[in-house]
Amino acid sequence: MGREGGDGGAMGDLIKAGCVALVLSLSLAAPVAAGQPEDGLAADERGDYATALRLWRPLAAQGHAASLYNFGLMYDTGQGVSQDDAKAVTWLRKAAEQSHASAQFNLGVMYERGQGVPQDSAEAVKWFRKAAEQGDASAQSNLGLMYDAGRGVPQDYVRACMWFLLAAARFPASETARREKAVEGRDLVAEKMTAAQIAEALRLARDWKPK
């Protein structure tokens, strides 16, 4: 999809002005994951992975999404268990299928990298989108990258810019590096867009609501 070039300074001013309004219109609080057993989390944080596994295992067997997600991360990182990408995918998928946004994002990463599954950009986009639509800023940023590059979806700078705008507005102040990466993606894609396209991206971002 071809795009016209334009005055970089003017484009930058336009998108920055739109971002101010977007930040004011969005709730910046990230969705809070509910139901993770505090004792399991405490054990995990102090490096007592055996205890964390013992506490989470019965909940995971009952289909508890947060515990399934935690199991997936442990197999992904090899903390408390032998590192195993295929098992990480299995547990992450179980949580992702219950609409656990972080699991959906991580499953998308596994598909994009070909970790534990055959590399599949379209499948990665599917899971990034599910998480992004719930308001997961990391998934929104990755979806922006996919639309910008045309990986797994037709290239679409308007959609790429929209997702970067949302990600940049939703990352909390504590996640400076990730927010800056989303801002960089936003500004780079804006350089390839017309003023009308930027205005459309801003409109889509303002109208967006989490599902």
C-alpha positions in Angstrom: 0.0 0.0 0.0 1.7 3.2 -1.2 1.9 6.3 1.0 2.8 9.9 0.1 5.7 11.6 1.8 5.3 15.0 3.4 6.7 17.7 5.6 8.3 15.7 8.5 8.1 18.7 11.0 4.5 19.4 10.2 3.6 15.7 10.5 5.4 15.5 13.9 3.5 18.5 15.2 0.2 17.1 14.1 0.7 13.7 15.7 2.1 15.1 18.9 -1.0 17.4 19.2 -3.3 14.5 18.7 -1.4 12.4 21.3 -2.1 15.0 24.0 -5.8 14.6 23.4 -5.5 10.8 23.2 -3.7 10.5 26.6 -6.4 12.7 28.2 -9.2 10.5 26.8 -7.7 7.1 27.7 -7.6 5.5 31.1 -4.0 4.9 31.7 -4.5 2.2 34.3 -3.6 -1.2 33.0 -6.1 -4.0 33.6 -5.3 -5.8 36.8 -4.8 -9.5 36.7 -7.1 -11.0 39.3 -6.9 -14.3 41.3 -3.2 -15.0 41.4 -2.5 -16.8 44.7 -0.5 -14.4 46.9 1.5 -17.2 48.5 2.5 -18.5 45.1 3.6 -15.1 43.9 5.6 -14.5 47.1 7.4 -17.8 46.7 8.1 -17.1 43.0 9.5 -13.6 43.8 11.9 -15.0 46.4 13.1 -17.7 44.0 11.3 -20.6 45.8 10.0 -22.0 42.6 9.3 -25.5 44.1 6.8 -23.9 46.5 5.3 -21.7 43.8 4.7 -24.8 41.6 3.2 -26.7 44.5 0.8 -23.9 45.2 -0.2 -23.2 41.6 -0.4 -26.8 40.4 -3.8 -27.7 41.8 -5.2 -24.4 40.6 -3.8 -25.0 37.1 -5.4 -28.4 37.2 -8.7 -26.7 37.8 -8.2 -24.4 34.8 -7.3 -21.3 36.8 -6.1 -18.9 34.1 -3.4 -17.0 36.1 -1.9 -20.3 37.3 -1.8 -21.7 33.8 -0.1 -18.6 32.7 2.5 -18.8 35.5 3.2 -22.4 34.5 3.8 -21.3 31.0 6.2 -18.6 32.0 8.1 -21.0 34.2 8.6 -23.4 31.3 9.5 -20.5 29.0 12.3 -19.3 31.4 13.3 -22.6 32.9 12.6 -21.4 36.5 11.8 -24.3 38.7 11.4 -26.7 35.8 13.5 -27.7 32.8 13.2 -25.1 30.1 10.7 -26.4 27.4 9.2 -24.2 24.7 6.6 -26.7 23.7 5.3 -27.1 27.3 5.4 -23.3 27.7 3.2 -23.0 24.6 0.8 -25.7 26.0 0.3 -23.9 29.3 0.1 -20.4 27.7 -2.5 -21.6 25.2 -4.7 -22.9 28.0 -4.6 -19.5 29.7 -4.9 -17.6 26.4 -8.0 -19.5 25.5 -9.6 -18.2 28.7 -8.9 -14.6 27.5 -5.9 -14.1 29.8 -4.3 -11.1 28.0 -0.7 -11.6 29.1 -0.9 -15.2 28.0 -2.3 -14.2 24.7 0.6 -11.7 24.2 3.2 -14.3 25.1 1.7 -16.9 22.9 1.8 -14.4 20.1 5.5 -13.9 20.8 6.1 -17.7 20.6 4.4 -17.8 17.2 6.3 -14.8 15.9 9.6 -16.3 17.0 8.8 -19.9 16.1 9.4 -21.0 19.7 7.8 -24.3 20.6 5.6 -23.9 17.5 6.2 -23.4 13.8 6.8 -19.8 13.0 3.5 -18.2 11.9 3.1 -14.5 11.7 -0.6 -14.7 11.0 -1.1 -16.7 14.1 1.0 -14.3 16.1 -1.2 -11.4 14.9 -4.3 -13.4 16.0 -3.1 -13.6 19.6 -1.6 -10.1 19.7 -4.9 -8.8 18.5 -6.9 -10.6 21.2 -4.6 -9.2 23.9 -4.4 -5.7 22.3 -8.2 -5.5 22.2 -8.2 -6.0 26.0 -5.8 -3.1 26.4 -2.5 -4.9 26.7 0.0 -2.2 25.8 2.8 -4.7 24.8 0.4 -6.5 22.4 -0.7 -3.1 21.0 2.9 -2.1 20.3 3.6 -5.5 18.6 0.5 -5.2 16.5 1.7 -1.8 15.4 5.0 -3.4 14.3 3.1 -6.2 12.4 0.9 -3.7 10.5 3.9 -1.4 9.7 5.9 -4.3 8.3 2.9 -6.2 6.7 3.8 -9.3 8.7 0.8 -11.6 9.1 -1.5 -8.8 7.9 -1.7 -6.6 4.9 0.5 -3.5 5.4 -1.6 -0.7 6.8 0.1 2.4 8.2 -3.1 3.8 9.6 -3.7 0.7 11.7 0.0 0.6 12.7 -0.1 4.2 13.9 -3.4 3.6 15.8 -1.9 0.7 17.7 1.3 2.6 18.4 -0.7 5.6 19.7 -2.7 3.4 22.0 0.4 1.6 23.3 2.3 4.8 23.9 -0.7 6.2 25.9 -1.2 3.0 28.0 2.3 2.0 29.1 2.7 3.2 32.7 5.5 5.6 33.6 7.4 2.7 35.2 7.8 1.0 31.8 9.8 3.8 30.2 11.8 1.7 27.7 8.7 0.0 26.3 6.8 3.3 26.1 9.7 4.9 24.3 9.8 2.0 21.8 6.1 2.5 21.1 6.6 6.3 20.6 9.5 5.6 18.3 7.3 3.2 16.2 4.6 5.8 16.1 6.9 8.5 14.9 8.6 6.3 12.3 5.3 5.2 10.7 3.9 8.7 10.8 6.8 9.8 8.6 5.3 7.6 5.9 1.8 8.9 6.2 -0.2 11.8 4.9 -1.9 14.3 7.2 -5.3 12.7 6.4 -4.0 9.3 7.3 -2.6 10.5 10.6 -5.9 12.2 11.4 -7.7 8.9 10.7 -5.3 7.0 13.0 -5.9 9.5 15.7 -9.7 9.2 15.3 -9.5 5.4 15.5 -7.4 5.6 18.6 -9.7 8.1 20.3 -12.8 5.9 19.4 -11.1 2.6 20.6 -12.6 0.9 23.6 -11.3 -2.3 25.2 -13.3 -5.5 24.7 
